Structure formats: structure tokens, C-alpha cells
Amino acid sequence: MRVAMLHNRYRTGQPSGENTVVAQTVDLLRNSGHEVDLYARNSDDIADLGRKDRALLPFRSVWSFSAERDLTQLLQAQRPDVVHVHNTFPLFSASVLRAAYRLDLPVVATLHNFRLLCANAVLQRDGRPCESCIGKLPLAAVRHACYRESRVQTLPLATSIGVHNTLHTWQRYVDTFVVPSGFVRDRYVAAGFDAERFVVKPHAVPHEGPARSGPGDAVVFLGRLSEDKGFADLLQAWDSTLGRLVVVGDGPLRAEAEERARKDLSVQVLGQLPWASGMDVLRTARVAVVPARSYESFGLVVVEAFAHGVPVVASRLGALAELVDDGETGALTEPGDPESLRKAIGLMADPVTSIACGERARQVYLERFTPERDQVATERIYTDAIARHAARDRSRAGRWAGRAPRV
């Protein structure tokens, strides 16, 4: 099968699970014998644009005729069996969907986040979940300056959401939507998208080397050190009776974490580490902690912990509640509740409980989240999208065949 893969990469230095997922998918497909043409643009290139092009970028993020023209030429030359679209913001825009549609090519779109519904793409405001714009014109987004705390920068995003949802652009041109969790699917369905066109396919996580041996010896937080990730709640919940806390990551609360570490020897702050080094730390954990205060569309850290046989304490919020089976693969806590968090960490700090939940977590990883299972699921999605596209073509042809010609 020949696949055209399209993705607007996020800026260098900005951690992006989407960039990782796309790269892994390309490698998986190529290694299994498929031809993959990757059409990528980089947000880093925005800095090199001239003043005029940079000024026009907000409008082109709504609809880019140049991106549509360029992709049309590429698709005409390659004639793929299916077009797989990931992130289109800001250099592609939804115009690329029409390019594939006009060439009668099946389109699969992976929705990694809520960008088609929410100006900041994460259904969050002031560090808390927010669904004010779901199913509505996103006027609230502009009023609250939801994108980069700027009404000016929020306006084109809100315009794009309003225009394309009113015109049903994505629903018209996409055959199959792929989402990483049922939670993401449900939010889009609540906004008016057709539930039958959604496939839930969780992201895969590669795992090389051994899983954890024994109960581990530290509580590990791996992620962005920020309010919305619940890191402040973790610091408030923590005390040395829980063992040792190892913090991997960076963010606005790093200085606070380092000050705490100077006063409390049970806290260690390692800062941002390369991915492999972070996994080495995770492999030694007694439990990983994901105390998010805002929605997560998936939760790669959870699955990375499972891959290493490490249980997880996570907030009962968004997709995290789907991933962690309370009492089986870890524990769920109420978001923004340090006392609930402390109790859950204490439960998983017990060696016997940690080992039992870790073994179950490893089993769940093998059953659901391996690259091999992801490859099979992706191939099935492509096959079904091709069949669905052909059925839609026959349906349209049948409707036209039943009409009397005009004279």
C-alpha cells in the first residue's frame, strides 16, 4: 500500500508527542513493506518567512491556497492509496483535505488534540478543563484570549474553527477520523461530528530492554512542571514518609521544585533528560505519578510506565481515567486534591501492591500498546477507509443517477 503522510511538525525544543507518533508510524509502515511519502512542514520555518508572508500566516492557517496547490501536485505525481493527515496548523490548513478529495483519494485524519474545537487545542482555560466552545462559535476563546493569552493571535484560530465547523469541512472531506481515546471521540461527537466515522486507536510505545525487576525504589514524576499538569499538587502532597520523589522535566515550576529539593532531601530534580535517559529513570520507579488538572487526550507517560511494568497514580480526568484501571494497574485520584493524591501514592508505595499492579500494567501494555499491534490496527484503518470512500462514491453516484437530466 502507498500512503501519503502529512504533518506540520511542532517547533524544535517544544516537546511533542505528535511528532513522535508520526515518526513511529512512518517507520512502522516502511519496515512492514509499505511505501510512505512523508509531506512535512516545520513550524521552525516561520522564523525565516519574510514580513509579508508572516503577516499573512494567520489568514493562511484558515485556508492556504498555496498548500492546496502544492499537495495537489504531489498527490497527482504519487497517486497514493490513502492520504493520512495529522497536524495541519499553521502551515498547511484544512485546504489540503480538499486537494485529496478532488483527486478522489481516501482521507484518514488523526486528531491528536482538540484543535478543531478549541483555540488552544487542549480544552483548557486558567489551568482547568473548559468546554465553553464545544458545539458553538468560539467567541469565548477570543474573549478570554485562549491562545498565547492574546486576543489578536486567538482570533484567526477561532475564525478557522467557526468557519470549518459551520461548513463541515472536515466531515465533508475526511473518510475516517482516528483518535487516541474514547474521551477525545466523545468530545468531538458532542460538537456534532459523526460518531460512526471515528476509530479509537491508542498510541503505541516502543519498549526495548528489560521491564522493572522488583518493586522499584522511587516515586517518579516525568513531564512538564506546571500547574495544569498537577505538579504543584504533587509538591503539596509530598512528604518524606512516602519515600523518594524523582522529578524529570522542565517548566515554570522548576525553580519551586529545586527550592523544595534543597530543603527536603527526599526530593531530587533531574531536569529535562533525553528520552532514553528518562525511560531508565522510569524503569526504577515504584510508581509513576500523573496528577493532571486539565484534560489529557491520551497519556504517553502512563503507557511508557506500563511498558516498564510500573504502576501509575493518575487523575480521574480525561483519557487518564481510561488508561489506569483503579486498583489493578495503579490508582485514580481526584484532580486538584493533594490529600487524595497522597493516599494513592502511599498505597502504591507498598512493595507488594506495587509489584502486583506493575505486573498487570505490563500485561496491559503487551495486550494493547505495542508497535506490532499498532501496525495491524493502522493497516485495518486504511483498508476500512478505502472501502468507506468507495461506498461514499457509489452513494453519490446513485443519488445523481436517480435525477432526471435538465433540458
QUIDAPE-V344818 format. One record per pair of residues at least 24 apart in sequence whose C-alpha atoms are under 10 Angstrom apart, sorted by sequence separation. I is the first residue (numbers start at 0). J is the second residue. D is the distance in whole Angstrom. If there is no record, write none. Layout:
<<I:J:D> <I:J:D>>
This chain:
<<66:90:8> <67:91:8> <70:94:9> <71:95:8> <74:98:8> <75:99:9> <78:102:9> <80:104:7> <81:105:5> <82:106:5> <83:107:5> <84:108:5> <85:109:5> <86:110:8> <136:160:8> <137:161:7> <167:191:9> <177:201:9> <178:202:9> <179:203:10> <217:241:9> <218:242:7> <219:243:8> <220:244:8> <221:245:8> <222:246:8> <223:247:8> <224:248:6> <225:249:8> <226:250:10> <231:255:9> <239:263:8> <241:265:9> <242:266:9> <243:267:8> <244:268:8> <245:269:7> <246:270:7> <247:271:6> <248:272:7> <281:305:10> <282:306:9> <283:307:9> <284:308:9> <285:309:7> <286:310:5> <287:311:5> <288:312:5> <289:313:5> <290:314:5> <291:315:9> <292:316:8> <293:317:8> <294:318:7> <295:319:7> <297:321:9> <298:322:8> <305:329:10> <328:352:10> <329:353:8> <65:90:10> <66:91:6> <67:92:9> <70:95:7> <71:96:10> <73:98:10> <74:99:7> <79:104:8> <80:105:7> <81:106:6> <82:107:6> <83:108:6> <84:109:6> <85:110:7> <86:111:8> <119:144:9> <120:145:9> <132:157:10> <135:160:10> <136:161:5> <167:192:9> <217:242:7> <218:243:6> <219:244:6> <220:245:6> <221:246:6> <222:247:6> <223:248:6> <224:249:5> <225:250:6> <226:251:8> <231:256:9> <234:259:8> <238:263:9> <239:264:8> <240:265:9> <245:270:10> <246:271:9> <247:272:7> <248:273:10> <278:303:8> <281:306:10> <282:307:6> <283:308:10> <284:309:7> <285:310:7> <286:311:6> <287:312:6> <288:313:6> <289:314:7> <290:315:9> <291:316:8> <292:317:10> <294:319:8> <295:320:10> <297:322:8> <298:323:10> <314:339:10> <327:352:9> <328:353:9> <2:28:9> <63:89:9> <65:91:9> <66:92:8> <67:93:9> <68:94:9> <69:95:9> <70:96:9> <71:97:9> <72:98:9> <78:104:8> <79:105:9> <80:106:9> <81:107:7> <82:108:8> <83:109:8> <84:110:9> <85:111:8> <86:112:9> <88:114:9> <118:144:9> <119:145:6> <120:146:9> <135:161:8> <136:162:9> <164:190:9> <170:196:9> <216:242:8> <217:243:5> <218:244:5> <219:245:5> <220:246:5> <221:247:5> <222:248:5> <223:249:5> <224:250:4> <225:251:6> <226:252:8> <230:256:9> <239:265:6> <278:304:8> <281:307:7> <282:308:8> <283:309:8> <284:310:9> <285:311:9> <286:312:7> <287:313:8> <288:314:9> <290:316:9> <291:317:9> <314:340:8> <326:352:9> <328:354:10> <329:355:9> <330:356:9> <1:28:10> <2:29:10> <60:87:8> <61:88:9> <62:89:10> <63:90:8> <64:91:9> <66:93:9> <67:94:5> <68:95:8> <70:97:10> <71:98:5> <75:102:8> <87:114:10> <118:145:6> <119:146:5> <134:161:10> <164:191:9> <216:243:7> <217:244:6> <218:245:6> <219:246:6> <220:247:6> <221:248:6> <222:249:7> <223:250:5> <224:251:6> <225:252:6> <238:265:8> <239:266:8> <281:308:10> <282:309:7> <284:311:10> <313:340:8> <328:355:8> <329:356:6> <0:28:9> <1:29:10> <60:88:6> <61:89:8> <62:90:10> <63:91:6> <64:92:9> <66:94:7> <67:95:5> <70:98:7> <71:99:7> <74:102:8> <86:114:9> <117:145:9> <118:146:6> <119:147:8> <132:160:10> <136:164:9> <164:192:9> <216:244:9> <217:245:7> <218:246:9> <219:247:8> <220:248:8> <221:249:9> <222:250:9> <223:251:8> <224:252:5> <225:253:8> <237:265:9> <238:266:9> <278:306:10> <279:307:9> <281:309:8> <291:319:9> <301:329:10> <312:340:8> <327:355:8> <328:356:5> <329:357:8> <59:88:10> <60:89:5> <61:90:10> <62:91:8> <63:92:6> <64:93:10> <65:94:9> <66:95:6> <67:96:8> <69:98:9> <70:99:8> <71:100:10> <117:146:9> <118:147:10> <119:148:10> <132:161:10> <135:164:9> <136:165:9> <223:252:9> <224:253:6> <237:266:9> <247:276:10> <248:277:9> <278:307:8> <290:319:10> <312:341:10> <326:355:10> <327:356:5> <328:357:6> <11:41:9> <59:89:8> <60:90:6> <61:91:9> <62:92:5> <63:93:8> <64:94:7> <65:95:10> <67:97:7> <68:98:7> <71:101:9> <74:104:9> <134:164:9> <135:165:9> <223:253:9> <224:254:10> <247:277:7> <289:319:8> <313:343:9> <326:356:7> <327:357:9> <328:358:8> <329:359:9> <1:32:10> <2:33:7> <3:34:9> <4:35:7> <5:36:8> <6:37:8> <7:38:9> <8:39:7> <9:40:9> <10:41:7> <11:42:8> <12:43:10> <58:89:10> <59:90:7> <60:91:7> <61:92:6> <62:93:6> <63:94:6> <64:95:9> <67:98:6> <71:102:8> <134:165:10> <224:255:10> <246:277:10> <312:343:7> <313:344:10> <325:356:10> <327:358:9> <328:359:6> <329:360:8> <0:32:8> <1:33:6> <2:34:6> <3:35:6> <4:36:6> <5:37:6> <6:38:7> <7:39:6> <8:40:6> <9:41:6> <10:42:5> <11:43:7> <38:70:8> <57:89:8> <59:91:8> <60:92:5> <61:93:7> <62:94:5> <63:95:8> <66:98:9> <67:99:9> <224:256:8> <234:266:9> <311:343:10> <312:344:7> <324:356:10> <327:359:7> <328:360:5> <0:33:5> <1:34:5> <2:35:5> <3:36:5> <4:37:5> <5:38:5> <6:39:5> <7:40:5> <8:41:5> <9:42:5> <10:43:5> <56:89:8> <57:90:9> <59:92:7> <60:93:8> <61:94:8> <62:95:9> <247:280:8> <311:344:9> <327:360:8> <328:361:9> <0:34:6> <1:35:6> <2:36:6> <3:37:6> <4:38:6> <5:39:6> <6:40:7> <7:41:6> <8:42:6> <9:43:8> <10:44:9> <56:90:8> <58:92:10> <59:93:10> <60:94:9> <64:98:10> <118:152:10> <119:153:8> <246:280:10> <247:281:9> <312:346:10> <328:362:9> <0:35:8> <1:36:8> <2:37:8> <3:38:7> <4:39:8> <5:40:8> <6:41:9> <7:42:7> <8:43:8> <10:45:9> <38:73:9> <59:94:9> <118:153:6> <245:280:8> <312:347:8> <324:359:10> <328:363:8> <118:154:9> <120:156:10> <245:281:9> <311:347:8> <324:360:9> <36:73:10> <118:155:9> <119:156:8> <310:347:8> <323:360:9> <36:74:10> <118:156:6> <119:157:9> <322:360:10> <117:156:8> <118:157:6> <245:284:9> <324:363:10> <116:156:10> <117:157:8> <118:158:9> <244:284:9> <323:363:10> <36:77:8> <115:156:9> <116:157:9> <118:159:9> <243:284:10> <288:329:10> <290:331:9> <291:332:10> <292:333:9> <293:334:8> <322:363:9> <114:156:9> <115:157:9> <118:160:8> <243:285:10> <244:286:10> <245:287:10> <287:329:9> <288:330:10> <289:331:10> <290:332:8> <291:333:10> <292:334:5> <293:335:10> <310:352:9> <311:353:9> <36:79:8> <114:157:10> <116:159:10> <117:160:7> <242:285:10> <244:287:10> <286:329:8> <289:332:10> <290:333:9> <291:334:6> <292:335:6> <310:353:6> <35:79:9> <45:89:9> <115:159:8> <116:160:6> <244:288:10> <286:330:10> <290:334:7> <291:335:8> <292:336:9> <309:353:8> <310:354:8> <34:79:9> <45:90:9> <114:159:10> <115:160:6> <116:161:9> <289:334:10> <290:335:8> <308:353:9> <309:354:8> <310:355:9> <311:356:9> <34:80:10> <36:82:10> <37:83:10> <38:84:10> <39:85:10> <40:86:10> <42:88:9> <44:90:9> <114:160:8> <115:161:9> <224:270:9> <290:336:9> <308:354:8> <309:355:10> <310:356:6> <311:357:8> <35:82:10> <39:86:10> <40:87:9> <42:89:8> <116:163:10> <223:270:10> <290:337:9> <308:355:10> <309:356:8> <310:357:5> <39:87:10> <40:88:10> <41:89:9> <42:90:7> <115:163:8> <116:164:8> <217:265:10> <218:266:10> <219:267:10> <220:268:10> <221:269:10> <222:270:10> <223:271:9> <308:356:8> <309:357:5> <310:358:8> <40:89:9> <41:90:8> <115:164:8> <217:266:10> <221:270:9> <222:271:9> <308:357:5> <309:358:8> <310:359:8> <311:360:9> <40:90:7> <221:271:9> <290:340:8> <307:357:8> <308:358:6> <309:359:9> <310:360:6> <39:90:10> <40:91:8> <221:272:10> <289:340:10> <305:356:10> <306:357:9> <307:358:9> <308:359:8> <309:360:7> <310:361:9> <39:91:9> <134:186:9> <288:340:9> <305:357:7> <306:358:10> <308:360:6> <309:361:7> <133:186:8> <134:187:9> <304:357:9> <305:358:9> <307:360:8> <308:361:4> <115:169:9> <133:187:8> <134:188:9> <305:359:8> <306:360:7> <307:361:7> <308:362:8> <133:188:10> <134:189:7> <135:190:8> <222:277:10> <233:288:8> <288:343:10> <305:360:5> <306:361:5> <308:363:9> <130:186:9> <133:189:7> <134:190:4> <135:191:10> <221:277:8> <233:289:9> <288:344:8> <304:360:8> <305:361:5> <306:362:9> <308:364:9> <133:190:5> <134:191:7> <221:278:9> <233:290:7> <287:344:9> <304:361:8> <305:362:8> <306:363:9> <307:364:9> <132:190:9> <133:191:9> <134:192:10> <230:288:9> <232:290:7> <233:291:10> <286:344:8> <302:360:9> <303:361:10> <305:363:7> <306:364:6> <221:280:9> <229:288:10> <230:289:9> <231:290:9> <232:291:9> <285:344:10> <286:345:10> <301:360:10> <302:361:9> <305:364:6> <306:365:8> <220:280:10> <221:281:8> <229:289:8> <230:290:7> <232:292:9> <286:346:10> <287:347:9> <304:364:9> <305:365:9> <108:169:9> <219:280:8> <220:281:9> <228:289:7> <229:290:5> <230:291:8> <286:347:6> <302:363:9> <303:364:9> <219:281:7> <228:290:6> <229:291:4> <230:292:9> <285:347:7> <286:348:7> <302:364:7> <306:368:8> <21:84:10> <217:280:9> <218:281:9> <219:282:10> <227:290:9> <228:291:4> <229:292:5> <285:348:6> <286:349:10> <301:364:10> <305:368:9> <306:369:9> <21:85:8> <108:172:10> <122:186:10> <217:281:9> <219:283:9> <220:284:9> <226:290:10> <227:291:6> <228:292:6> <229:293:8> <284:348:10> <285:349:9> <5:70:9> <20:85:10> <21:86:10> <107:172:9> <108:173:7> <218:283:9> <219:284:6> <226:291:8> <227:292:5> <228:293:7> <285:350:8> <302:367:10> <303:368:9> <93:159:9> <106:172:7> <107:173:6> <108:174:8> <109:175:8> <110:176:7> <111:177:8> <112:178:8> <215:281:9> <216:282:10> <217:283:7> <218:284:6> <219:285:8> <220:286:9> <221:287:8> <222:288:10> <225:291:9> <226:292:7> <227:293:5> <228:294:9> <302:368:7> <18:85:9> <89:156:9> <92:159:9> <105:172:9> <106:173:5> <107:174:6> <108:175:6> <109:176:6> <110:177:6> <111:178:6> <112:179:9> <215:282:8> <216:283:6> <217:284:5> <218:285:6> <219:286:6> <220:287:6> <221:288:8> <222:289:8> <225:292:10> <226:293:9> <227:294:9> <228:295:9> <285:352:10> <286:353:7> <302:369:10> <17:85:8> <18:86:9> <88:156:9> <104:172:10> <105:173:8> <106:174:5> <107:175:5> <108:176:5> <109:177:4> <110:178:5> <111:179:7> <211:279:10> <215:283:5> <216:284:6> <217:285:5> <218:286:5> <219:287:5> <220:288:5> <221:289:8> <285:353:6> <286:354:10> <17:86:8> <103:172:10> <104:173:10> <105:174:6> <106:175:7> <107:176:6> <108:177:6> <109:178:6> <110:179:8> <111:180:9> <214:283:8> <215:284:5> <216:285:5> <217:286:7> <218:287:6> <219:288:6> <220:289:7> <284:353:10> <285:354:8> <3:73:9> <93:163:8> <104:174:10> <105:175:9> <106:176:9> <107:177:7> <108:178:9> <109:179:8> <113:183:8> <116:186:9> <211:281:9> <212:282:8> <213:283:9> <214:284:8> <215:285:4> <216:286:9> <217:287:9> <218:288:7> <219:289:9> <220:290:9> <286:356:10> <3:74:8> <97:168:9> <100:171:9> <101:172:9> <112:183:7> <113:184:10> <116:187:8> <208:279:10> <210:281:10> <211:282:5> <212:283:8> <213:284:10> <214:285:5> <215:286:8> <286:357:8> <96:168:8> <97:169:9> <100:172:6> <111:183:8> <115:187:9> <206:278:9> <210:282:7> <211:283:6> <213:285:9> <214:286:9> <285:357:9> <96:169:8> <99:172:8> <100:173:8> <110:183:8> <113:186:8> <209:282:9> <210:283:9> <211:284:8> <3:77:8> <94:168:9> <97:171:9> <98:172:9> <99:173:9> <100:174:10> <110:184:9> <113:187:8> <116:190:8> <211:285:9> <2:77:9> <3:78:9> <4:79:10> <93:168:8> <94:169:10> <96:171:9> <97:172:6> <115:190:10> <1:77:9> <2:78:9> <3:79:6> <93:169:7> <96:172:6> <97:173:9> <1:78:8> <2:79:5> <3:80:8> <4:81:9> <5:82:8> <6:83:9> <7:84:9> <8:85:9> <9:86:9> <95:172:10> <96:173:7> <110:187:10> <1:79:5> <2:80:6> <3:81:6> <4:82:6> <5:83:6> <6:84:6> <7:85:8> <8:86:7> <94:172:10> <222:300:8> <0:79:8> <1:80:5> <2:81:5> <3:82:5> <4:83:5> <5:84:5> <6:85:5> <7:86:5> <8:87:9> <9:88:9> <93:172:9> <221:300:7> <0:80:6> <1:81:7> <2:82:6> <3:83:6> <4:84:6> <5:85:6> <6:86:5> <7:87:6> <8:88:9> <9:89:10> <220:300:9> <221:301:10> <0:81:8> <1:82:9> <2:83:7> <3:84:8> <4:85:8> <5:86:8> <6:87:6> <7:88:6> <8:89:10> <5:87:8> <6:88:9> <7:89:7> <8:90:9> <7:90:7> <221:304:10> <6:90:10> <7:91:7> <229:313:10> <6:91:8> <7:92:9> <219:304:10> <229:314:9> <5:91:9> <228:314:10> <110:197:10> <21:109:10> <109:197:10> <84:173:9> <107:196:10> <108:197:10> <109:198:9> <5:95:9> <83:173:10> <109:199:10> <20:111:10> <82:173:10> <109:200:9> <111:202:10> <17:109:10> <83:175:10> <84:176:10> <85:177:10> <219:311:10> <17:110:10> <83:176:10> <84:177:10> <211:304:10> <215:308:10> <218:311:10> <17:111:7> <57:151:10> <61:155:7> <83:177:10> <210:304:10> <211:305:10> <214:308:9> <215:309:8> <218:312:10> <16:111:9> <17:112:9> <57:152:8> <60:155:8> <61:156:7> <201:296:10> <202:297:8> <204:299:8> <210:305:9> <211:306:9> <212:307:9> <213:308:10> <214:309:8> <3:99:10> <57:153:9> <59:155:9> <60:156:8> <61:157:9> <201:297:7> <202:298:9> <203:299:8> <204:300:9> <210:306:7> <211:307:5> <212:308:8> <213:309:10> <214:310:10> <57:154:9> <58:155:7> <61:158:7> <62:159:8> <201:298:10> <202:299:8> <205:302:10> <206:303:8> <209:306:9> <210:307:4> <211:308:6> <212:309:10> <57:155:6> <58:156:9> <60:158:10> <61:159:5> <201:299:9> <204:302:7> <205:303:8> <209:307:7> <210:308:6> <211:309:7> <56:155:9> <57:156:8> <60:159:8> <61:160:8> <126:225:9> <127:226:9> <128:227:9> <203:302:8> <204:303:6> <207:306:9> <208:307:9> <209:308:9> <210:309:8> <58:158:9> <59:159:10> <126:226:6> <127:227:7> <202:302:9> <203:303:9> <204:304:10> <206:306:6> <207:307:9> <236:336:8> <237:337:8> <241:341:8> <57:158:10> <58:159:9> <61:162:8> <62:163:10> <125:226:9> <126:227:5> <127:228:10> <201:302:10> <204:305:10> <205:306:8> <206:307:8> <235:336:10> <236:337:5> <237:338:9> <241:342:10> <57:159:9> <61:163:8> <125:227:8> <126:228:8> <204:306:8> <232:334:9> <233:335:9> <235:337:6> <236:338:6> <242:344:10> <3:106:10> <4:107:10> <5:108:9> <124:227:9> <126:229:9> <232:335:6> <233:336:9> <234:337:8> <235:338:9> <236:339:8> <237:340:9> <238:341:9> <241:344:7> <242:345:9> <4:108:10> <123:227:9> <231:335:9> <232:336:7> <233:337:7> <236:340:6> <237:341:7> <241:345:6> <229:334:8> <230:335:10> <232:337:5> <233:338:10> <235:340:10> <236:341:5> <240:345:9> <241:346:10> <243:348:10> <228:334:10> <229:335:7> <231:337:9> <232:338:9> <235:341:9> <236:342:9> <241:347:10> <242:348:8> <227:334:10> <228:335:10> <229:336:9> <233:340:7> <237:344:9> <241:348:7> <227:335:9> <229:337:9> <232:340:8> <233:341:8> <236:344:9> <241:349:10> <226:335:10> <232:341:9> <183:294:10> <233:344:10> <182:294:9> <183:295:9> <184:296:10> <182:295:9> <183:296:6> <182:296:7> <183:297:8> <180:295:10> <181:296:9> <182:297:9> <180:296:7> <181:297:9> <179:296:7> <180:297:6> <178:296:9> <179:297:6> <180:298:10> <178:297:9> <179:298:9> <201:322:10> <218:344:8> <218:345:10> <218:347:9> <218:348:8> <217:348:8> <216:348:9> <214:347:10> <215:348:9> <182:316:9> <183:317:8> <214:348:9> <216:350:9> <182:317:6> <183:318:8> <214:349:8> <215:350:8> <181:317:9> <182:318:6> <214:350:5> <180:317:9> <181:318:7> <182:319:9> <213:350:8> <214:351:7> <180:318:6> <182:320:9> <213:351:9> <214:352:9> <215:353:8> <179:318:9> <180:319:9> <182:321:8> <214:353:6> <215:354:8> <181:321:8> <213:353:9> <214:354:5> <180:321:8> <213:354:6> <214:355:9> <180:322:9> <212:354:9> <214:356:10> <215:357:10> <211:354:9> <214:357:8> <213:357:9> <212:357:10> <213:358:10> <211:357:8> <210:357:10> <211:358:9> <210:358:10> <211:361:9> <210:361:8> <206:364:10> <204:364:9> <203:364:9> <206:368:10> <204:367:10> <205:368:8> <206:369:8> <127:291:9> <128:292:8> <129:293:9> <203:367:8> <204:368:6> <205:369:6> <206:370:9> <126:291:10> <127:292:6> <128:293:5> <129:294:9> <202:367:9> <203:368:5> <204:369:6> <205:370:6> <126:292:7> <127:293:5> <128:294:6> <201:367:8> <202:368:7> <203:369:5> <204:370:6> <205:371:9> <126:293:6> <127:294:8> <128:295:10> <200:367:9> <201:368:7> <202:369:9> <203:370:5> <125:293:10> <126:294:10> <200:368:9> <201:369:10> <202:370:9> <203:371:9> <123:292:9> <124:293:9> <203:372:8> <204:373:9> <123:293:6> <203:373:6> <122:293:8> <123:294:7> <202:373:7> <203:374:9> <121:293:8> <122:294:7> <201:373:8> <121:294:7> <122:295:9> <200:373:8> <121:295:8> <122:296:10> <121:296:8> <201:376:10> <200:376:7> <199:376:10> <200:377:8> <24:202:10> <198:376:10> <23:202:10> <24:203:9> <23:203:9> <200:380:9> <23:204:9> <20:202:7> <23:205:9> <198:380:8> <20:203:8> <112:295:9> <113:296:8> <20:204:9> <112:296:6> <17:202:10> <19:204:10> <111:296:7> <112:297:9> <16:202:10> <110:296:9> <111:297:8> <128:316:9> <196:384:9> <128:317:9> <196:387:9> <177:377:9> <177:380:8> <176:380:9> <175:380:8> <175:381:9> <127:334:10> <174:381:10> <14:222:10> <127:335:10> <175:383:8> <176:384:9> <14:223:9> <174:383:9> <175:384:6> <174:384:6> <175:385:9> <173:384:9> <174:385:8> <174:386:9> <175:387:8> <174:387:7> <175:388:9> <174:388:6> <173:388:9> <174:389:10> <172:388:10> <174:391:9> <107:380:8> <107:381:7> <106:381:9> <105:381:9> <105:382:10> <107:384:7> <105:383:10> <106:384:7> <107:385:9> <20:299:10> <105:384:6> <106:385:8> <105:385:6> <16:297:10> <104:385:8> <105:386:9> <16:298:9> <105:387:8> <106:388:8> <16:299:8> <105:388:6> <104:388:8> <105:389:8> <103:388:9> <104:389:9> <103:389:9> <100:388:10> <103:392:9> <83:381:9> <82:381:9> <81:381:7> <80:381:9> <81:382:9> <80:382:9> <82:384:10> <81:384:8> <82:385:10> <81:385:7> <80:385:8> <81:388:10> <31:371:10> <27:370:7> <31:374:8> <27:371:8> <33:378:10> <24:370:9> <27:373:9> <28:374:7> <23:370:8> <27:374:6> <28:375:10> <27:375:10> <24:373:8> <28:377:9> <23:373:10> <24:374:8> <27:377:10> <28:378:9> <23:374:10> <24:377:9> <0:378:9> <2:381:9> <0:381:9> <0:382:9>>
